[in-house]
Amino acid sequence: QTFKNNSMKEADYKMYQHLHHVESMVNVDCEIEAHFTDLNKCQSISNLLSEKLGPGVSVSLPFCYHTRGSLDQLRRQVGMLSIHNARQKALEMARILHLSVGHALKVQELETSETQGSSVASEDEPDLNPSIQQRIADTTISISSKVSVCFQLKPSKSKKATKLS
């Protein structure tokens, strides 16, 4: 019920129940696996379940990962952003030269790089019980793209020439 109240889709969580017979009693263990895209929502629901169910509940730390589609989307965004940044830089340079920037004549991706994890992590002693922040840092992926873009330069239209026409 907590997941539904917090706008979680049924496809984003699974519930497993395990029955154990202890003497004359039946012990029911319930395991819930949930997939979150928002860490704040994950922590909020975890805290809510812990408060509602008390000491009888154990909430494990999240396992962080990237879906294949999200990484592909991020790679495309980085490529488009690097071209956008190249155009912005060309506009600033053209303004100094009193020219205007036309359409791109040539676009070439020179280099892309991806790094995963934090550079602060010590490889000598791996942390056997990492915190949530460390888990996020370890799964964070940084993508950079270096592009070369050749733009058409055109004479800028002066205000005086426009008034004379």
C-alpha positions as CSV (number, residue, x, y, z in Angstrom):
1,Q,0.0,0.0,0.0
2,T,2.9,2.4,0.8
3,F,4.3,2.1,-2.7
4,K,0.9,2.8,-4.3
5,N,0.4,5.8,-2.0
6,N,3.8,7.2,-3.2
7,S,2.9,6.9,-6.9
8,M,5.0,3.7,-7.5
9,K,3.9,1.6,-10.5
10,E,3.4,-2.1,-9.9
11,A,6.0,-2.9,-12.5
12,D,8.6,-1.0,-10.4
13,Y,8.4,-3.3,-7.3
14,K,8.1,-7.0,-6.5
15,M,7.1,-8.7,-3.3
16,Y,8.3,-12.1,-2.2
17,Q,6.9,-13.9,0.9
18,H,8.7,-16.7,2.7
19,L,7.0,-19.0,5.3
20,H,9.0,-20.6,8.1
21,H,7.6,-23.0,10.7
22,V,9.1,-22.3,14.1
23,E,7.8,-24.8,16.7
24,S,4.0,-24.3,16.6
25,M,4.1,-20.9,14.9
26,V,4.4,-19.8,11.3
27,N,6.8,-16.9,10.6
28,V,6.2,-14.9,7.5
29,D,9.2,-13.0,6.0
30,C,8.4,-10.5,3.2
31,E,11.0,-9.3,0.9
32,I,10.3,-6.3,-1.4
33,E,12.5,-5.4,-4.3
34,A,11.8,-1.9,-5.7
35,H,13.4,0.1,-8.5
36,F,13.7,3.8,-8.0
37,T,14.8,6.6,-10.3
38,D,14.7,9.1,-7.5
39,L,17.0,8.5,-4.5
40,N,15.0,10.9,-2.3
41,K,11.8,8.9,-3.0
42,C,13.7,5.7,-2.1
43,Q,14.9,7.1,1.2
44,S,11.5,8.6,2.0
45,I,9.7,5.2,1.4
46,S,12.4,3.3,3.3
47,N,12.1,5.7,6.3
48,L,8.3,5.4,6.2
49,L,8.4,1.6,6.2
50,S,10.9,1.6,9.0
51,E,8.7,3.9,11.1
52,K,5.5,2.0,10.4
53,L,6.8,-1.5,10.9
54,G,9.3,-0.7,13.7
55,P,12.2,-3.0,14.6
56,G,10.6,-5.9,12.7
57,V,11.7,-4.5,9.4
58,S,15.2,-4.4,7.9
59,V,15.8,-2.1,5.0
60,S,19.0,-2.7,3.1
61,L,21.0,0.0,1.4
62,P,20.1,0.6,-2.3
63,F,22.0,-1.0,-5.1
64,C,22.8,1.7,-7.7
65,Y,23.0,1.0,-11.4
66,H,22.3,2.6,-14.8
67,T,19.9,1.2,-17.3
68,R,21.1,0.6,-20.8
69,G,18.7,3.1,-22.2
70,S,19.6,5.9,-19.8
71,L,23.3,5.6,-20.6
72,D,22.6,5.8,-24.4
73,Q,20.4,8.8,-23.8
74,L,23.2,10.4,-21.7
75,R,25.8,9.8,-24.4
76,R,23.5,11.5,-27.0
77,Q,22.9,14.4,-24.7
78,V,26.6,14.9,-24.1
79,G,27.3,14.9,-27.9
80,M,24.5,17.4,-28.6
81,L,25.6,19.6,-25.7
82,S,29.2,19.7,-26.9
83,I,28.0,20.8,-30.4
84,H,25.8,23.5,-28.7
85,N,28.8,24.7,-26.7
86,A,30.9,24.9,-29.8
87,R,28.2,27.0,-31.5
88,Q,28.0,29.3,-28.5
89,K,31.8,29.8,-28.6
90,A,31.6,30.5,-32.3
91,L,28.9,33.1,-31.8
92,E,31.0,34.9,-29.2
93,M,34.1,34.9,-31.4
94,A,32.1,36.0,-34.5
95,R,30.6,38.9,-32.5
96,I,34.1,40.2,-31.7
97,L,34.9,40.1,-35.4
98,H,31.6,41.7,-36.4
99,L,30.5,38.6,-38.3
100,S,27.5,36.3,-37.9
101,V,27.6,32.5,-37.7
102,G,25.8,30.5,-40.4
103,H,25.1,26.8,-40.4
104,A,27.6,24.1,-39.6
105,L,29.8,23.0,-42.5
106,K,31.5,20.1,-40.8
107,V,31.0,18.4,-37.5
108,Q,33.6,15.9,-36.2
109,E,33.6,14.1,-32.9
110,L,37.3,14.0,-31.9
111,E,37.2,12.2,-28.6
112,T,34.7,10.8,-26.1
113,S,35.5,9.4,-22.7
114,E,33.6,7.7,-19.9
115,T,34.8,7.2,-16.4
116,Q,32.9,5.4,-13.6
117,G,33.3,5.8,-9.9
118,S,34.9,8.3,-7.7
119,S,38.5,9.2,-8.0
120,V,38.8,9.5,-4.3
121,A,38.1,5.8,-3.6
122,S,41.1,3.9,-2.3
123,E,41.8,0.7,-4.2
124,D,44.2,-0.5,-1.4
125,E,41.4,-1.1,1.0
126,P,38.0,-1.7,-0.5
127,D,35.1,-0.6,1.7
128,L,33.1,-3.7,2.7
129,N,30.2,-1.7,3.9
130,P,29.9,1.4,1.7
131,S,27.5,4.2,2.6
132,I,24.8,5.4,0.2
133,Q,26.9,8.4,-0.8
134,Q,29.8,6.0,-1.6
135,R,27.6,3.7,-3.6
136,I,26.4,6.7,-5.6
137,A,29.9,7.9,-6.1
138,D,31.1,4.4,-7.2
139,T,28.3,4.1,-9.8
140,T,28.4,7.7,-11.1
141,I,29.4,7.8,-14.7
142,S,31.1,10.9,-16.2
143,I,31.0,11.3,-20.0
144,S,32.9,13.9,-21.9
145,S,32.9,14.7,-25.6
146,K,35.4,16.8,-27.6
147,V,34.1,18.0,-31.0
148,S,35.4,20.1,-33.9
149,V,32.8,22.1,-35.7
150,C,33.4,24.3,-38.7
151,F,30.7,27.0,-39.1
152,Q,30.0,29.3,-42.0
153,L,30.8,32.9,-41.2
154,K,28.7,35.7,-42.8
155,P,29.0,39.4,-42.7
156,S,26.7,40.7,-40.0
157,K,23.9,43.0,-41.1
158,S,24.6,46.4,-39.9
159,K,21.8,48.6,-38.5
160,K,22.7,51.5,-40.9
161,A,22.4,49.3,-44.0
162,T,19.0,48.2,-42.8
163,K,17.8,51.8,-42.4
164,L,18.9,52.8,-45.9
165,S,17.0,50.0,-47.7
